[in-house]
């Protein structure tokens, strides 16, 4: 099973030996890959839609992994029992949906050993939520896949013994504290591209004098300031 660069990076964050649940599994590519490479023993492939789950089941059968991967029709963690799996992958969804999945069945979430999250939007909002709820950040990664940038994170849900009390700056919530501290090359590439695009757009807007253009210019200046703050980590 060959994975895209994005899915490969997500799969690499799953801890070896853990039983995992793939939420929104679609074709079940990640659990199939992990079991074929003997990184995990068992998996539950879950999706809220019957069509993708049927395709997942077909792929699992084709690969001869029906004994290792179970499919379940489920809205998030709904059909997962607390403590049933060690690791949960929630990738390729909007940030608000990921937050909803984590909070809706909180008794399942807090019994996981790790969550691998790859939000497609509202990434700063997801990081802020995780920090507020006491999740412990274990690691972050970022890849460029077919022209798009994908940040992802590995976190440990809060428990009575371990609860994150770390304080992140606004810039770190926006771009990822671990990515910035590691001076991750893909994040740098993203920030440099953002600076170039926003600077060019700002110059074009200066030629206009409408109220809408002025408002957008103010927004772009704030966005550029944030981008510069991120790039500042690479000058250290």
C-alpha positions as CSV (number, residue, x, y, z in Angstrom):
1,X,0.0,0.0,0.0
2,X,1.5,3.3,-1.2
3,X,0.4,6.4,0.7
4,X,0.5,10.1,-0.3
5,X,3.1,12.2,1.4
6,X,0.4,13.6,3.7
7,X,-1.0,10.2,4.7
8,X,2.5,8.8,5.1
9,X,3.4,11.6,7.6
10,X,0.2,11.0,9.5
11,X,0.8,7.2,9.7
12,X,4.4,7.8,10.9
13,X,3.0,9.6,14.0
14,X,1.2,6.5,15.2
15,X,3.1,4.7,17.9
16,X,4.2,1.1,17.2
17,X,2.3,-1.7,18.8
18,X,-0.8,0.4,19.5
19,X,-4.3,-0.7,18.4
20,X,-5.7,2.3,16.5
21,X,-8.9,3.7,15.2
22,X,-9.0,5.6,11.9
23,X,-11.8,8.1,12.1
24,X,-13.2,9.1,8.6
25,X,-11.2,6.2,7.2
26,X,-12.4,6.6,3.6
27,X,-10.4,3.8,1.8
28,X,-8.7,2.5,5.0
29,X,-5.3,3.3,3.5
30,X,-3.7,4.3,6.8
31,X,-4.6,1.2,8.8
32,X,-3.8,-1.1,5.9
33,X,-0.4,0.5,5.5
34,X,0.4,0.3,9.2
35,X,-0.6,-3.4,9.5
36,X,1.2,-4.3,6.3
37,X,4.4,-2.7,7.7
38,X,3.8,-4.5,11.0
39,X,3.7,-1.3,12.9
40,X,0.4,-2.0,14.6
41,X,-1.5,-5.3,15.3
42,X,-5.1,-4.3,15.0
43,X,-7.3,-1.4,13.8
44,X,-10.8,-0.2,13.6
45,X,-11.6,1.7,10.4
46,X,-14.6,4.0,11.0
47,X,-16.6,6.4,8.8
48,X,-19.9,8.2,9.2
49,X,-20.9,7.4,5.5
50,X,-21.7,4.0,4.2
51,X,-20.1,4.5,0.8
52,X,-16.6,5.1,2.0
53,X,-16.9,2.4,4.6
54,X,-17.9,-0.1,1.9
55,X,-14.9,0.9,-0.2
56,X,-12.7,0.5,3.0
57,X,-14.1,-3.0,3.5
58,X,-13.3,-3.9,-0.1
59,X,-9.7,-2.7,0.2
60,X,-9.2,-4.5,3.5
61,X,-10.6,-7.8,1.9
62,X,-8.3,-7.4,-1.2
63,X,-5.3,-7.0,1.1
64,X,-6.3,-10.1,3.2
65,X,-6.5,-8.1,6.4
66,X,-10.0,-8.8,7.5
67,X,-8.7,-10.4,10.7
68,X,-6.7,-7.3,11.6
69,X,-9.0,-4.4,10.6
70,X,-12.7,-4.1,11.6
71,X,-15.0,-1.6,9.9
72,X,-17.7,0.3,11.7
73,X,-20.3,2.9,10.7
74,X,-19.8,5.6,13.2
75,X,-20.1,9.3,13.8
76,X,-16.7,10.0,15.2
77,X,-16.1,7.9,18.4
78,X,-19.7,7.0,18.8
79,X,-19.2,3.3,18.1
80,X,-15.9,3.0,20.0
81,X,-15.8,1.9,23.6
82,X,-13.5,3.7,26.1
83,X,-10.1,2.0,26.2
84,X,-10.9,-0.2,23.2
85,X,-8.0,1.3,21.2
86,X,-4.8,3.1,22.2
87,X,-4.4,5.6,19.3
88,X,-7.0,7.6,17.2
89,X,-6.2,9.1,13.8
90,X,-8.5,12.0,12.8
91,X,-7.1,13.4,9.6
92,X,-8.3,15.4,6.6
93,X,-11.2,17.1,8.3
94,X,-12.0,20.7,9.3
95,X,-10.7,21.9,12.6
96,X,-14.2,22.5,14.0
97,X,-15.2,18.9,13.2
98,X,-12.1,17.5,14.8
99,X,-12.9,19.5,18.0
100,X,-16.5,18.2,17.9
101,X,-15.4,14.6,17.6
102,X,-13.0,14.9,20.5
103,X,-15.6,16.6,22.8
104,X,-18.7,14.6,21.8
105,X,-17.5,11.3,23.3
106,X,-15.1,12.7,25.9
107,X,-15.1,9.4,27.9
108,X,-13.5,7.8,24.8
109,X,-11.1,10.6,24.2
110,X,-9.6,10.7,27.7
111,X,-9.0,6.9,27.6
112,X,-6.8,7.1,24.5
113,X,-3.0,7.1,24.8
114,X,-2.6,9.4,21.8
115,X,-4.5,11.3,19.1
116,X,-3.0,12.0,15.7
117,X,-4.7,15.1,14.3
118,X,-4.4,16.6,10.9
119,X,-6.9,19.5,10.6
120,X,-7.5,21.0,7.1
121,X,-8.6,24.3,8.5
122,X,-8.8,26.4,11.7
123,X,-5.5,24.9,12.9
124,X,-4.8,27.6,15.5
125,X,-8.3,27.0,16.9
126,X,-7.5,23.3,17.2
127,X,-4.2,24.0,19.0
128,X,-5.9,26.5,21.3
129,X,-8.6,24.0,22.2
130,X,-6.1,21.2,22.9
131,X,-4.0,23.4,25.2
132,X,-7.1,24.7,27.0
133,X,-8.3,21.2,27.6
134,X,-5.0,20.0,28.9
135,X,-3.8,17.8,26.1
136,X,0.0,17.2,26.1
137,X,1.7,17.9,22.8
138,X,4.1,15.1,21.9
139,X,5.1,16.2,18.5
140,X,4.2,18.1,15.3
141,X,5.0,17.6,11.6
142,X,4.3,19.4,8.4
143,X,4.5,18.3,4.8
144,X,4.0,19.8,1.3
145,X,1.9,17.5,-0.8
146,X,0.9,18.4,-4.4
147,X,1.2,22.1,-3.7
148,X,-0.6,22.1,-0.4
149,X,0.8,22.4,3.1
150,X,-0.4,20.0,5.8
151,X,0.4,20.5,9.5
152,X,-0.3,17.7,11.9
153,X,0.2,16.9,15.6
154,X,0.5,14.1,18.0
155,X,-1.1,14.7,21.4
156,X,-1.9,12.8,24.6
157,X,-5.3,13.4,26.0
158,X,-5.6,14.8,29.6
159,X,-5.8,12.5,32.5
160,X,-5.6,12.7,36.3
161,X,-1.8,12.2,36.2
162,X,-0.7,14.0,33.0
163,X,-2.2,17.4,32.0
164,X,-0.5,20.0,29.9
165,X,0.1,23.3,31.6
166,X,2.3,24.7,28.9
167,X,1.7,28.3,27.7
168,X,2.1,29.0,24.0
169,X,2.3,32.4,22.4
170,X,-0.2,33.5,19.8
171,X,2.5,32.8,17.1
172,X,3.1,29.3,18.4
173,X,-0.6,28.6,18.4
174,X,-0.8,29.9,14.9
175,X,2.1,27.9,13.4
176,X,3.0,25.2,15.9
177,X,5.4,25.6,18.8
178,X,7.3,22.4,18.0
179,X,7.5,23.2,14.3
180,X,8.9,26.7,15.2
181,X,11.4,25.5,17.8
182,X,12.7,22.8,15.4
183,X,12.8,25.4,12.6
184,X,10.9,22.9,10.5
185,X,11.9,23.5,6.8
186,X,8.4,23.0,5.4
187,X,6.9,25.5,7.8
188,X,9.6,28.0,6.7
189,X,8.7,27.4,3.1
190,X,5.0,28.0,4.0
191,X,5.8,31.2,5.8
192,X,8.0,32.5,3.0
193,X,5.3,31.8,0.5
194,X,2.7,33.5,2.7
195,X,4.9,36.6,3.0
196,X,5.4,36.8,-0.7
197,X,1.7,36.3,-1.6
198,X,0.4,38.7,1.1
199,X,3.0,41.4,0.3
200,X,2.1,41.2,-3.4
201,X,-1.6,41.5,-2.6
202,X,-1.0,44.4,-0.3
203,X,0.8,46.3,-3.0
204,X,-2.0,45.7,-5.4
205,X,-4.6,46.9,-2.9
206,X,-2.6,50.2,-2.4
207,X,-3.8,51.2,-5.9
208,X,-7.4,51.1,-4.7
209,X,-9.2,53.5,-2.4
210,X,-12.4,51.8,-1.6
211,X,-13.5,51.1,2.0
212,X,-13.3,47.4,1.3
213,X,-9.8,47.7,0.0
214,X,-8.7,49.7,3.1
215,X,-10.2,47.1,5.4
216,X,-8.5,44.3,3.6
217,X,-5.2,46.1,3.7
218,X,-5.4,46.4,7.5
219,X,-6.1,42.7,7.7
220,X,-3.2,41.9,5.5
221,X,-0.9,44.0,7.6
222,X,-1.8,42.0,10.7
223,X,-1.4,38.7,8.8
224,X,2.0,39.9,7.5
225,X,3.0,40.8,11.1
226,X,2.1,37.3,12.2
227,X,4.0,35.7,9.4
228,X,7.1,37.8,10.2
229,X,6.8,36.7,13.9
230,X,6.9,33.1,12.7
231,X,9.9,33.7,10.4
232,X,11.7,35.3,13.4
233,X,12.1,31.9,14.9
234,X,14.4,31.0,11.9
235,X,16.7,33.9,12.6
236,X,17.5,32.7,16.1
